[in-house]
Amino acid sequence: MIFYGWGSKIKNDLIIGYRICQGCNRFSVFFLSRRIFRITLFFIPVIWWTKEYYVKCGNCNRGYSIDKTEYQRLKVYYGRMTNLKMTTEIYEYMKSFAKNLEASDYNADYVYSSVAQRYPIGEYAKEYRQLIMDYLTYSVKEVPTF
């Protein structure tokens, strides 16, 4: 008797930072993802290939489709970025500094300099500064979890 099967799975390859999700209206981590189709034999994947590429929200799983060349470009660029734990830690630290501040370049520079002194953000300075400005610009409502 031979057991075989098939199916698809979405794999989160790497983090590309925090953004405001249009689906859930929250700051959330975004992932570079791909849909993998696989065929299994005795529950072991023997053939698999990528069907689609996505950038998706880690909170509500909504996102948008991208093509293979854009996926490869983003993977090279964000592949050297800090891991999820470090990015989350930086985000939480940034939130503690940005509480009750209004959106202005001065405040964004103040928060950014505090974050840059504590964490090695290096070549991703532009992305982190944009994250800080987004956080200051939009009111982030904490949604209770059940």
C-alpha positions as CSV (number, residue, x, y, z in Angstrom):
1,M,0.0,0.0,0.0
2,I,1.4,3.4,-1.0
3,F,0.4,6.6,0.9
4,Y,0.7,9.8,-1.1
5,G,-0.8,13.3,-0.9
6,W,-0.5,16.8,-2.1
7,G,-1.2,20.3,-0.8
8,S,0.1,23.8,-0.4
9,K,1.5,25.7,2.5
10,I,2.4,29.3,3.0
11,K,6.0,29.7,4.3
12,N,7.1,32.9,6.0
13,D,10.7,33.3,4.8
14,L,11.8,36.5,6.5
15,I,10.7,39.6,8.3
16,I,10.7,42.8,6.4
17,G,9.7,45.1,9.3
18,Y,6.7,46.7,11.0
19,R,4.1,48.6,9.0
20,I,0.6,49.7,9.3
21,C,-1.6,47.0,7.9
22,Q,-4.5,48.2,5.7
23,G,-6.5,45.1,6.6
24,C,-6.4,45.2,10.4
25,N,-5.3,48.9,10.9
26,R,-2.6,48.0,13.3
27,F,1.1,48.1,13.4
28,S,2.2,44.6,12.7
29,V,5.2,42.7,11.6
30,F,5.3,42.0,7.8
31,F,6.8,38.9,6.3
32,L,8.1,38.0,2.9
33,S,6.2,34.8,2.2
34,R,5.7,32.2,-0.6
35,R,3.1,29.5,-1.3
36,I,4.7,26.1,-1.8
37,F,2.9,23.2,-3.5
38,R,4.2,19.8,-2.5
39,I,3.6,16.2,-3.3
40,T,4.3,13.7,-0.4
41,L,5.0,10.0,-0.4
42,F,4.6,8.3,3.0
43,F,4.1,11.8,4.5
44,I,7.6,12.9,3.3
45,P,7.7,15.8,0.8
46,V,9.3,14.4,-2.4
47,I,8.5,17.2,-4.9
48,W,7.8,20.8,-4.1
49,W,7.8,24.1,-6.0
50,T,6.9,27.7,-5.3
51,K,3.6,28.9,-6.9
52,E,3.2,32.4,-5.6
53,Y,5.1,35.1,-3.7
54,Y,3.6,37.5,-1.1
55,V,4.2,40.3,1.4
56,K,1.8,39.6,4.2
57,C,0.8,40.9,7.6
58,G,1.8,38.7,10.6
59,N,-1.4,39.7,12.5
60,C,-4.3,39.2,10.0
61,N,-2.4,37.3,7.2
62,R,-3.6,39.7,4.6
63,G,-1.2,41.1,2.1
64,Y,-0.4,41.4,-1.6
65,S,1.1,39.3,-4.3
66,I,4.5,40.1,-5.8
67,D,6.4,38.7,-8.7
68,K,9.5,36.5,-8.5
69,T,12.0,39.2,-9.3
70,E,10.6,41.5,-6.6
71,Y,10.6,38.6,-4.1
72,Q,14.3,38.0,-4.9
73,R,15.2,41.7,-4.6
74,L,13.4,42.0,-1.3
75,K,15.0,38.8,0.0
76,V,18.5,40.0,-0.8
77,Y,17.8,43.5,0.8
78,Y,16.0,42.3,3.9
79,G,18.0,39.1,4.3
80,R,20.6,40.8,6.3
81,M,18.1,42.6,8.6
82,T,17.9,41.7,12.2
83,N,15.7,38.7,13.2
84,L,12.1,38.9,14.5
85,K,13.1,39.0,18.1
86,M,15.5,41.9,17.7
87,T,13.1,43.8,15.5
88,T,10.3,43.3,18.0
89,E,12.5,44.5,20.8
90,I,13.5,47.6,18.9
91,Y,9.8,48.3,18.1
92,E,8.8,48.0,21.8
93,Y,11.7,50.2,22.9
94,M,10.7,52.8,20.2
95,K,7.1,52.7,21.4
96,S,8.2,53.5,25.0
97,F,10.0,56.6,23.8
98,A,7.3,57.7,21.3
99,K,4.4,57.7,23.9
100,N,2.5,61.0,23.9
101,L,4.8,62.6,21.3
102,E,3.3,64.5,18.4
103,A,4.4,63.8,14.8
104,S,7.3,66.1,13.9
105,D,10.7,65.7,12.5
106,Y,12.2,66.8,15.8
107,N,10.4,64.1,17.7
108,A,11.2,61.5,15.1
109,D,14.9,62.4,15.3
110,Y,14.8,62.3,19.1
111,V,13.3,58.8,19.1
112,Y,15.5,57.6,16.3
113,S,18.7,58.8,18.1
114,S,17.6,57.0,21.2
115,V,17.0,53.8,19.3
116,A,20.2,54.1,17.3
117,Q,22.3,54.5,20.4
118,R,21.0,51.3,21.9
119,Y,20.7,49.0,18.8
120,P,22.8,48.3,15.7
121,I,20.4,49.4,13.0
122,G,23.2,50.5,10.6
123,E,22.1,50.3,6.9
124,Y,18.4,50.1,7.8
125,A,18.3,53.6,9.3
126,K,15.9,54.8,6.7
127,E,13.4,52.0,7.4
128,Y,13.5,52.5,11.2
129,R,13.1,56.3,10.8
130,Q,10.1,55.7,8.6
131,L,8.7,53.3,11.1
132,I,9.1,55.9,13.9
133,M,7.4,58.6,11.8
134,D,4.6,56.3,10.9
135,Y,4.1,55.4,14.5
136,L,4.0,59.1,15.5
137,T,1.7,60.0,12.6
138,Y,-1.0,57.4,13.0
139,S,-2.8,56.7,16.2
140,V,-2.1,53.1,17.1
141,K,-4.9,51.5,19.0
142,E,-4.1,48.4,21.0
143,V,-6.7,45.8,20.4
144,P,-7.4,43.6,23.4
145,T,-6.6,39.9,22.8
146,F,-9.0,37.2,23.9
